[in-house]
Amino acid sequence: MDSRFTPSHRGGSGSPLVCLHGFTDTWRTWELVLPELERHHEVLAPTLAGHAGGPPAGDPISLDQLVDAAERAMDDAGFETAHIVGNSLGGFVSLQLASRGRARTVVTLAPAGGWPEDDPMAAEGLDRHVALQELARGAAPHADRIVASEEGRRRASLYTTVRFEHIPPELLAHQIRGAAACDAALPLLDHLRRERYCLDAAKITCPVRILWGTEDKILPWPRAAVRYREKWLPNADWIELEGVGHSPQLDVPLETAQLILGFIAF
């Protein structure tokens, strides 16, 4: 186990803000935006259940367990409600927390779960994640050597960002090892083959902003956003990020921080 895998990060001062990472990632995906966010807010960034450093996931695993664990992290921090930001899987979890009345506002970055009904690309995406998990486990022992070159850093961030040059190599190595150490990865993918994402959007009463990069390789825009745009959250504040990948907090951290802060300030 990498000693740098920790359950959460907490810092800053101001109204509470919770940041939730994506599938197989850790809380450290937010490192490039934390300095700006923490100038204005007390930030809690927990690692999701079953992910490297996070609390254990139940057996059998379910999406509700991840939401329950995130809610317990808020309880432990003394946050009855908070502004919530989430990327990918964490974006879906953030919206589930909003449906439970725990969010003051939500900013989601390419939230998972928006594929149209019976879209074959959804199943293809699950297959891709299985292949990426196998690659991560093979690469983890060599992570430092991989990120030592520009080509290696490009490969390590290919599915998350368009702009990668500014991302610290150590963070990319951490993400490779974190993905390899994610115990929940394969069980959660199996669960998602049997049960689709389901969101009771009618219970979400707080303001919601959704950011989506037009170059997202994991959840391609706009196809992977259909259920959010047409069924669940058509009246959300939608922003397309031209030329940005799946994880804007890594790809364009300054712009992402500004889009978060500008929305939750109201």
N, C-alpha and C positions, 0 to 999 in steps of 0.2 A: 504494500500500500504506500503510495506517494505521501510523504509527511506533509506535503503542502495541501492535501485534500482536507478541507475543514468544513464544518457544518454550515457556517454562515459568516457574513461580514456585517458589521454595524458601525456606522459613523455619521458625522455631521450633526447638525441641529436645525430645528424647525419642525414643521408639520410632518407627520410620518409618511414615508414613501417606501413601498416594498417592490423589489426587483426580482423577477422570476425568470430563470434561464430556460433554454430549450433542451430538447431530447439529447441525452448522453453528455451534456455540457455540465459545468459547475457554476457557482456564483461568480467566479472570476471573469466570466465573459463580459461583465459590466465594468471592469477595471478602468477602461479608457473614458468612461462617462462619469464615474463616481466622483472625481474631484469637483466637477461642475455641479452635479446634483447635490452633493453634500454642502455646498455653499449656501443652499437654500432649505434643505430638508434633512431630517434624521432618517437615514437610509438603512433599511434591513434588506440584505440580499441572502436568502437562504438557499442551500442546495436541496433540490427536490429529492423526495424519498426514492431510495433505490439507486441513486446516482452517487458518484464517488465523493465521499465525505458526508453525505446526507444520511438521514435516518433510514433504517431498513424498511423495505416495502413488504407488504403482506403477501401471503401465498394462498390462493392465487391473487395476482396483482390486478388492480383496476385503476382507472382514471380517478375515481372517487377517492381512492386512498391517497393519491398525490395531492388532491385538493384538501383533504382532511389534514394531511401533514403540514401543508402550507398555512392552513388556518391555525393549527397548533403553534406554529412558529410565530404567527402574529400574536396569539394569546400570550405566549411566553415573553414576548417583547413588550407586552402591555398595550398593544395597538388594537383598540376596539374596531376602528376603521382606519383606512389609510388610502392614499393615492397608490395605485398599483400599476406597475409596468411589467409587461411580459413579452418574451420573444418565443415564437413557434409553439412548442408544447406549453411553455410558461405563459404564452399569450392566451391559450385556451384555459389554463388554470386560473389566470387572472379574471377572466370573464365568468368562470364558475364561482369564484369568490364574490364577484359583484352580484351574481344572482342570489347569493346567500346574505346580501346586505352588508358586506365587509368593505366595500370600496367607496371612496369619495369621488374618485374619477378613475378611469382606466385608459392607459395608452398601450395598445398592443402592436407588436412588430411582427407582421406575417403570422397571425395566429393559426395554429393547426386546427383541422376539423372542418375546413370550408369547402372540400371537394363536393361537386354535384353528386346526387344520388347515383350509385352504380357506375361512377366514372372509372374506367379501367386504369386510369393513371394513378388512382389512389392505391390500388393493389401493387402496381409497379413501384410506387414510392416505398411501400413497405419492403418489397424485395430489395430495393436499392439500399435501404437502411441495414438489412441483414448483411449485404455484401460489404458495406462500409464498416460495419462492426467487425467483420472478419479482418479487413484491412487494418483497422485500428489495433487489433490485438497482435497482429503480426508486426506492426510498426512500433508499438510502444517501447520495446527494449532498445530501439534505435532512435528514439524521438529526438534526442539532443543532436545527433549527427544529421538527421533529416533536416532540421530547421537551421543548421549551420550554413546552408546554401540558399541562394535566392530561389533556385528551382524547387528546392525542398519546401520552402515556405509557401511558394505558390501552390504546390500540390496539397500541402496541409490545410490550406484555407480555401481551396477551389470551390467547395460547395457552400461556403458561408459568406464570402466577400468577393467584390470586384477589386477593390483597393486593399492591398495587403502589406505594402512596403513599410507602413508605420507601425504595424503590430509587433510588439516585442517577441523575439524568437522564443524566449522562455515561456511566454503565455501560450504560444502555439504548441510547444512541447507538452505543456501541462494539459492542453485540450486533447492531444492525442492520447496521453496516458489516462486522462479522465474518461474518455470514451471507452477505452479498453477495460477500465475498471468499473464500468456501469453495470451492476448486477441486474438492473431492471430492464436492460435493453431488449434482449430476446424475449423474455416473458411478456413485456408490454407489447411488443410487435405481434406476438401470438394473440394476445387479448384483442388487439385492434383488428385482427382478421375476423374475429367472431362478433365483436360489438363495435358499432360505429360511434363516433363522437355525437353527443346529444347535449344541446344547450337550451335551457328554458329562458330564452331571451326576454320574455315578457316580464320577468322578475328583475331585470336590470334597469334600474331607474336613474343611475348616475350618468354623467357625461362620458362618452367613449370616443376616443380617437384611434383610428387604425392606419398604420403606416405600412406600405408594401413596396419593396424594391422591384423595379421592372426587370431586373436581371436575376431574380431569385431562381436558383437551380433546384432547390428542395421543394418549395411550394410555388410553382410558377404562376406569375400574375398574368391575366386575371382569373385563370381557370381554377386555381386552388382557393379562390376567394368567393366562389359563386354563392354558397349558402349564406355567408355573412352578408353579401351585397344584396341578395334577392329575398332572403327569408328572415334571417336573424337580426341583422343590424343595418338595414338600408339607410337609416337616418343618422348613422354615426358620422363623425367628421373624418372623411376619407382623404388620405394624402398619398399620391404616387411619388416614389422616390426614383427619379430617372437615373438609370445606370448604376443602381445599388443592388446588392445581393441580399441573401436571406437574413443576415444579422447586421442591421444598420448600426448597432452600437459598436461593432468592430470596424465596419466598412467606413462609415462617416460619423465618428463619435461626436464631434462638435455640433454638427447639424442635428444629430439625433437628440443630444442633450437639450438643445434649444427648442426642438419640437416638443419634447416632454415638458420642459419647464414652462414654455409659453402656454400650453394647454391647461396644466394643472394649477396655474396661478389664478384662474378665475373661479 
